[in-house]
């Protein structure tokens, strides 16, 4: 496991409103069973945790927030729709995810990941964009 610095830029567009975030954090990168796994704490600290697994043609996002009941898991593959269900305080909600951009540019211990995907949660559509630049010195 190697310690890295991660520059995270994200945006979310819902109902014509855009929310943006950008922060610098520390993370780790490791190889496991031929997959590269990048993990980092979010802007809210250690209770806000993200893990990204690069598995050949798929990118698997796992996000755990302190106030969430479930760990959010999204599998992004070119041309494939991902469907799942999540438990919320209001009950079980169906989720569909449509990837529109998956771009990976990396070497052994540094790189860039750009993702864009559309989520449909309870008939509310959101455009999500995530850009990570990571390495020993971002």
Secondary structure as GFF3:
##gff-version 3
##sequence-region A 1 138
A	DSSP	beta_strand	2	14	.	.	.	ID=ss1
A	DSSP	beta_strand	17	32	.	.	.	ID=ss2
A	DSSP	beta_strand	35	42	.	.	.	ID=ss3
A	DSSP	beta_strand	45	55	.	.	.	ID=ss4
A	DSSP	beta_strand	58	64	.	.	.	ID=ss5
A	DSSP	beta_strand	72	77	.	.	.	ID=ss6
A	DSSP	beta_strand	81	88	.	.	.	ID=ss7
A	DSSP	beta_strand	91	106	.	.	.	ID=ss8
A	DSSP	beta_strand	111	121	.	.	.	ID=ss9
A	DSSP	beta_strand	124	135	.	.	.	ID=ss10
###
